[in-house]
Amino acid sequence: MRAVSFKRVVLIAGCVGLLLYLGMFLRTGHEAGERTGRQLDPDRAVGSFSNLERSLNNLTKILRGFERRQDVMQKILEEDRDTQRKVADVLQQAMQIRVGQKEQQHEDAPAPQKKSNKLFPNSPLFKDWGQNLSEDEQKEAQALFEKYGYNVFLSDRLPLDRPLPDTREKGCLKRTYEKDLPTVGVVLIYLNEALSILKRALRSIIDRTPKRLLKEIIMVDDNSSNENLKGDLDAYIKSLEEENPGLRITRVRHTEQKGLAFARASGWRAATADVVAILDAHIEVHELWAEPLLTQIKADRTTVVSPVFDRVNFDDLKVIQYLPAAHAFDWALWCMYEGFAPDYYKHNDSSRPGKSPSVMGILVADRKFLGEIGVLDEGMKIYGGENVELGIRVWTCGGSVEVVPCSKIAHIERFHKPYMPDLTPAMKRNALRVAEIWMDEYKHNINLAWNIPFENHGIDIGDVSERKKLRERLNCKPFKWYLDNVYPKLDPWDNLLAYGALKNLDSELCVDQGPVPGDTPISYDCHYYGPQMAYYRQTGEMYIGGIKSHKYNDNRCLTDRGEKKTEPGLFNCKEAMQKGMGIYWDFTQGKELKNRQTKRCLEMVNRVLVIQECTGQRWKIQNLIKDF
């Protein structure tokens, strides 16, 4: 419309200009005749009109040319207007769709709720998570947390194929792996695991393991009672089988709870691949998790390997990077992380595999080799000790254990294990079983760590005859060889004379480590638990409050502070020696406890521990290892 209006304006202006021009021409001729008093010459008039005609023709041509240009401009504008109209239509449709989606979301979304109070302020789940949950959501999340030990409420709302951060060491990024590697069968052990956690584990294994390497997945259910681990899980596995026709998924179900060792052995028996990877079910594997492990096993089939675990927080399920470390243990057989041997760090390459005394539980091994050395001790109950037993057996019976930094698996660190709130009884029993089979003259260190008598402790460790025969048949090395060559960091405790509560026979009170932190032992009614545990060494040290399993840790020595001080001390032994305190004691069961350096005794006055001139007070330590 703007172009048409503009065209009309131009034409009108042109006509007006033509009339003005004609009028001026006639007026000029008339005025000229009046000034001269004569009429215009006809020939001159005809010439003037000819000039006027030519001018008019030129003006007409100009106007027509302008009109043609206006027609072109009009056409361009109309085309542009059509384009703009189409774009506007598309945008209008998009806006309508978006508005519709927002309206649908608004209809589907629950009505906004005002900020609710924390219903469970003391729950570990809500310490750093869940601030914006409604009260109903808090109740649901807490109930699931109590049942599973991790945040199932959040897990159910996360994608099954969520990406994981690449936490590998820098050197791993440059490593390549050959195509011709052994096949692997993955064994997942579970007991009442959350369904979404299991699904995510399966999804990550299938998506992040090359199809040419992943031969099978064996799922071992140690007698779960959750209903959704039946029909719902069956349906999901069926869908995975349809998506992956070349993958074998095997189900093994126990009719009663057998424990971790038995369940892992069940998975091994069902496997057919070259290599078996025995994993927990609450994991997610990283990209390139399998290739580094399979490479090590291909190079040496007697090597049992383990990945580096990243921690998945139990509350917000975020992945926290863990650095490569050896899998170690203390004399109670509780697992722990520890630095590799000093030689490892000389290479200045943290992507190299490192030797490890044990495995944490997740292990990958040549399937046939694992069978040759006895798989796992199925006499273990419920939980604990089976990984240490495997590490000792592998090392002493011809193999080795390695941690492979370029293989990463994210593992949920439960806040509690719901299948057994107190793991202590099972752990203690399994540790005694390991000691009886494998530890020779060092087996009583397990008793020391758990503060139980060497004999007649009343704990049934099961029949160990078959496992002892296995050790003989494999011609395994003695445990002392293991301590000297594989795990020299472990203190052998070979010069302990006595352990247990240290009781004053005159007052019937026991020595207690007192407040921690603090450096003053106290007297207390005897209860025979950790703070009252004393350990007397042949060299004369008396430790109070426990004994360390490793040589790199310092114990706390009972001390005579010296000079005129009468208050006994409790200091790290090295610190006490540097300060010139007396840490060595002469002691005979049922008699006085005298400091070698000051010749003063530990005694009790009005229920208070003192260091003073000896008056003959008598002491007795709970358990004797050797006569002294």
N, C-alpha and C positions, 0 to 999 in steps of 0.2 A: 504493500500500500504506500509505503514511503517513496518508493521509486516512481510510481504512477503520479503521485502528487507533485513530485519534483519535476517530472517531465511536462506536466501541464503548466507549471509556473514558468518554465523556460520558454515554451511556445507562446504563451501570453506576452512575456517580456519581449520576445522577438517581434511579434505583431505590433506591439506598442512602439517599439523602436523604429519599425518600418514606417508607420504613420507619421511619427515625429520627423523622421528624415524627409518624407515627401512634403510635409507641411513646411519645413524649413526651406526646402528647395523652391517651392512656389513663392513663398514669401520673399525670398532673396531676389527672385526674378522680378517680382512686382516692385519691390523697393528700388531696384536698379533702374526700372523704366521711369519711375517717378522722379528720381534724381536727374536723369538725362532729359526728361520731358519728351521722350520718344517711346514708341511701342517697341517691344522685343522683335528682333529680327527673326523671321520664321525659320531660316536655316540654322541659326544659332539655337533657337528653341528646340528644333528637332535634334540637334547634337546633344543638347543638355539632357533631353528626355532619353536619348540613346545611352548616355553615360549613366543616367539614373537606372535605366533598365538593366545595364550590366551590373551595377552595384547591387540591385535587387536580386539578380540571378546569383551573384556570388554569395549574398547573405542567405539566400534560400539553400544553396549547396551546403553552406556552413551549418545551417540549422538542421538539414537532413542528415549530414554526417554526425552531428551531435545526437540526433534522434536515433541513428543506428547504434552509436556507442551506448546510448541509454538503454536500447533494447538488449544489447549484450550484457550490460550491467544488470538489467532486470532479470535476465535468465540466470546469471551467476547467483544473484541474490536469492532467486527462487529455489535454485538447487541447494544453496547453503541452508535456506530455511527448511527445506525438506529433510536435509541431513540432521539439522538441529532438532527437528520434530521427532525424527526416529530416535536420536540419542535421548531426548527427553522422555519418549515413551518407554525406552529400556530402563532408564533411571527410575521412572515412576513405578514400573513393574517391580524393580528390585526393592524400592522403598516399601511398596505394598507387601512384598514377601517378608522383608525384615520386620516390618511392623507386625505382620501376622505371626511371625516366629516369636517376637517379644510378647505379644498378647498370649500365645500358646504357653510360653515359658511362665508368664505371669499366672496363667490359669493353673499350670501344673505345679508351680512352686508353692510350698507351704507359706502361709501368711507370716510375714516377718515377726519375729518374737523379740521382746525386749531382753536385754542382757540378763542372763540368769546367774544365780549364785553358784559358787563351787560347792557341789554336794559332797565331794570326797577330797578335802584339802590335804589329807595325809597320804593319799594314794600316790605311789611312785609314778603311775601313769599320767597323772595330771600335774606333776611338778613343773614341766616345761611344755606341756601340750594340752590342747583342748579348751583354750580360753573362751572360744566363741560357741561352744556347744550348748544346746538347750538342756534343760534338766532331764528330759526324757532320753536325749542322746547320751548324756553323761552316765545315766543309769545303765544303758545298753552297753556302752564302751567299758565301763567298770566290770560288769558281769562277765563280759567276754575276756577281759584281761585276767580276772581271777581264775577263769576256766583254763586259759591257754598259756598265760605267762608272757604274752606279747600283745600288741595292739591289733586285734582282729577287726575291730570297728573300722580302722583306717585301711587295713589291708583289703577289706572287701570293697573299698572305694578307689583303689589304685589300679591302673592298667596291669593286666597279667604280663605284658611284654614291656614293662617300663624300662627305659634305658638306664644303664649303670655308668658311673664315671670311670674313666680309664685310670686306674691307680697303680699301674705297673711301674717298675723301676725304669729309668730312662734307657738303660742298656737293652731292655727287652724290646723297645720299639724298633731296634735295628736288627733284631734276630729274625731269621727265616727258618722254616721247617720243611723237610722233604715231604713229598706226597705219599710215599710208600711207608706208612706207619701201621702198627698193629690195630686191629679193630678193638673197640671198647664196649663193654656192657656196663651200664650204670645201675647200681643198686640203691634204691631209696628205702630207708627204714623209717617207719612212722608208727606212732601210737596216739590216736585221738588228735591228730594234727588238724589245724583249721583248713577247711576246704580251699579257700583262696590262696593260702600259702602253698599247699600242695600243687595247685594248678600252676602257680607262678614258677615253682621249681621245674615242673615238667616243661612248661613253655620255654623257659630259658635254656634247658638242656637241648631240646629239639632245635630251637632257633640258632643256638650258638655252638653247635657241634657239627662239623662237616658230615654230610649224609654217608660219605664213603667210609667214615670212621665209626659212626654210631650204629652198632649192630642191634642193640636191644636195651630196653629199660625193664628192670625187675623191681616191682613194688612189693615190699614185704610189710604186711600189716600185722603188728604184734598184738592182735586181739583188741582192736579198737571197738568202742561201743557207740560212737557218734553215728547217728542215722545217715547224715549227709555224706559219710565216707562209704556208703553202700551204693544206693541207686544213683545219686547225683554224681559221684565220682565215676561210677561205671559208665554213665552217659558221656561224661567228658572224655574219658579214655577212648571210648568208641569213636568219638569225633576225631580224636588225634590219630587213631588208626586209619580212619578214612582219608584224612589229609596226608598221611605218610604211609602208604601201602607197603613200602619196603622195610618199615621199622617193626620189630617184634616187641610187644609190650606184654610182659608176663606178670600175673598176680599170684602172690603167695600169702595165704592167710593162716595165722596161728589160731588154734581154738582156745589157747590160754596164753597169758603173758609169759614170755620166755626170757626177756631181757635183751640187751643190746648185742652181746656176743653171740648168742644163739640166733638172733634175727639176722645178723650179718652173715653168719655161716649158712643160713637158709638161702640168702640171696646168692651167695657164692655157688651153692649146689645147683641153683636154677640157671646159672649163667653158662653161656657157650662161647662168648667172644674170647679173643686172645688175651685181653686185659680186662680186669674187673675193677671198677671204680666204686667204692662203697662210701656213700654220702649220707649225711643227715637230710631229712626232708624239708627243713626250714632253711633252704639255701636258694641262691640264684647264682648261676655260673656266669662269668665274664666271657667276652669274646676271647678266642684263642686260649681257652682254659685247658683244653685236652692235649693239644699238640706238644707243648713243652714236657708234659708228664710222659706221654707215649714215647717221645724222643729218648728220654733217660732210660726207660725200660727196654727199648729196642737196643740200646747200647749195652745194657747189662740186665739180663732177666732176673737176677737175684737182688735187684734194687727195689725196695718198697719206697714209694714217693708220696709226698703230700703237698698240696698247694699252699699258698699263703692265704689266710682267711682275712677278709675285711669284715669289720663288725657292722651289723645292721642293728641300730638302736631298737630296743624293745618298745619304745614309746612312739617316736615319730617315724620310725622305719627308714631313717636316713643312713646312707652308707658312709662309714668312717674308715679311712685308710689305715691299714696296719702294715708296718714295715716287716721285712723278712726277719725271721728269728727261728732258733732251734726250739723243738718241742721237748720240754724237760719235765721233771717231776721231783717231789720231795720224798722223804722216807714214809710218809703216810700214803704215797702214790697219788696225791693230788697233782693235777697237771698245771703247768706254768710255762711262760715264755722265757727264753734265755738267749743271750748272745751266742753266736757260733764260736767255734774254737779260734784262738788268736790267728792261726795261719790263714783263715778265711779272709780276714780283712787286709792282709798284705797285698792281695791282688787288686784292691781298690775297685772292685766291680761287684756291685750289689745285685746284679742280675744273675750271677752264677749260683747254681745249686749248692746248698750247704749241708754238711753231715749233721744228723740230729740223733740224740740218744733214744728218742721215742717218736710216736705219732699222737696227734691230738684226738684221733677218732676217725677223721676222714682220711682214707688211704686208697692208693691206687697201686695195683701189683699185677705181675704176670699171673694169670689164673692158675696155671699148672704149678708154678713155683710155690704159690701160696698154699696149694693143696699138699705139696711135698713136705712142707714144714709144719703142717698141722692146722692151717687156716686160723681159727680163733678157738680159745678155750671155752667150749660150750658149757663147762661147769660153773662159769661165772654167773652170778645172779643180778638181775635187774640192770644195774649201772655201776661203772667205775672199775678201774684197774685193768680192763681187758686191753686197752691201748698200750699201757706200759708193759704188760706181759708180752704183747706182740713185738714191741721194740726190742726187749731183752732177748727174745727167742730169735728174731731175725739176725741180730748182730752176733750172738754167740753160736748160731747154727749155720753160718756160712754166707749170710747176706749183709745188706747195709740199708740204712734209712736216710733219705734225703728230703729236704724241703726245697721246692722249686719256685723261686720268686716270680718267674714269668707266668706262672699259672695262678690266677686269682679266683676265689670263690667268696661271695658275700654270704655271711652266716649270721642268722638272728641270734643275738645273745639274750636268751630268755631271762626274765627277772626271777622266775621260779620254775621248777620242773613239776608240772601238775600231776604227773603219774606217781610221784613219790616225794611228798613235801620234805621229808627228812632223809637225805641220801646216806647219812652216816652209817647206819647198820649194814647196808649192802656194801658200801665202800670198805668198811673195816673188814668184813668177812672176805671180800674178794682180794684185798691186800694181803691178808694172812695166807690165802691160797697161793698167790704168786710167790710169796716168800718161801713157802714150804717146797715148792717145785723147783725154783730157779736160784735162790739166793744163798744157798750153802751156809757157811758159817756167819753170814751177815743177816740171816733171816730174822733174828731177834730185834734188828733195828726197826722192823715194822711194829713189834710189840712196844718198843720204846716210844715210837712216834704216836701211837694210839694209847699209851699208858695202860697197857694190859699185861697181865703176868705172862712169863715165858711159857709156863706149863699150866695145864688145867684152866684155861681161860674160858671154857664153856661155849666156844663159838664153833659151830659145825661148818667146816670148809668143804665138805663133800669128798668124794673119792678122787684121789689124785694119782692113783697107781698108773693109769693109762698115760697120763701126761708125763710122768717120770720115765716110763718106758720109751715114749717118743723122744725125750731128751737123750736117753742112752742110745737109741737107734740112730739118731742124727749125729751122734758123736760131738755134742755141743761143748763149747769151751766153758770153764768155770766162771762163776760170777766175779771173782777177783780180777780175771782178765778184762771183763766188761768195765769194772771200776777203773782199772789202770789205763785202758786203751780207748774206751769210748766215752766214759763219763767221769773223768778225774775230778771234776768240780764237786762231786758229791762227797761229803765228809763221811768216811767209813765208820766213824764212831767206834773204832776198834779198841779204845783204851778207857771206855766207861766202866766204872765199878758198881754204881748204884743209881737208882732213879726213883722218882715218885715224891710224895709229900715228905717234907722234913719237919719232924715233930719234936717238940721239947717235952721229954717224958716227965718233967717235974710239974709243968703247968698244963700239959695236954693240949697246948696250942701249936699251930703250925706257922712256919715262915711263909709270908705272902709277898708278892712283888709290890703291893701297895698301889697308890694312884699312878696312872700313866697319862701324860708324861710325869716323870718324877724320878728321883734317884735315891729314895729311902725305902727299904723293905720294912714291913710291919708284921706284927703278930696278929693272928686271926683264928677263929674257930676252924677246925680242919674240915674242908669239904672235898679235897682231893681233885679239884679241877685245875685247868690250865695255869692260872695265876700262882698256884702253890706247887707247881711241878719243879722239882730240883733235880740236878744231874751232877754227879760227882765224878771227876776224871782222875785217872791214875796220876796225872801230873799235879793234881792238887786244886784245880779250879772247881768252884761250886757255882753252877748256873742256877738262877732262880727265874721262874716264869716261862720256861721253855728252853728248847735247844734248837739251833739252826741246822738245817740239813746240808747246807752248802759251805764250802770253805771260804767263799768270798764274802759271807755274812759273819758279822761279829756277834758273839753271845754276850749276855749281861752277867758279869761276875759279882758275886758277893765280895765286898771289900772291907778292910779296916782302913779308914781314911787316914789314920796315923795321928801323930802328935798327941794332943790332949782330947781330941774329939771322941765322944763316946757313942755317937750315932753311926750305925753301920751304913755302908753305901751300896748302891747297885748301879754299876756303870758298865758300858762296853769295855770288854777286857783290855783292848789295846789302849783305849783312852786312860783307863785306870793305871796301867803300867807306865804310861808316859808321865802321869802325875805323881808317880812314886808311891801309889797305894799298894797295900798288901793284898794280892788276889789268890795266894796259895794257902791252903788249909790242910792241917793234919786232922784226920778224923778216923775214929774206930766206932763201928756200930754199937750203940748203947753207951757211948762215953762222950767226953767233951769234944768241942769243935774249936781248935786253936789255930790262930793265924801264925804261919811260919815266920813271918817277918817281924811282927811286933810281939809275939808270944802272948797276946791277949786272946780272950775267948768271946765267942758269941753267946750271950746269955739273956735271960728274960727277968725283968724286974717290974713288978706291978703291971704285968701284961704288956710291957713295952720292951722291944728289942734294944739291947745295949751292947757295946764293946767295953769290956772291963777286965780286970785281973780275974783269972780263972778261980771259980769257987766250986767246981766239980759238977756243974749242971750237965745232964745227960741228953743226948740227941739220938734219934733213930730215923733212918731214911726208909721209905716204904718198901722198895724192892731191891734185892741184891743181885748183881750179875756175876760177880766174883767175890770170893772171900777176901777181906782186907782187914 
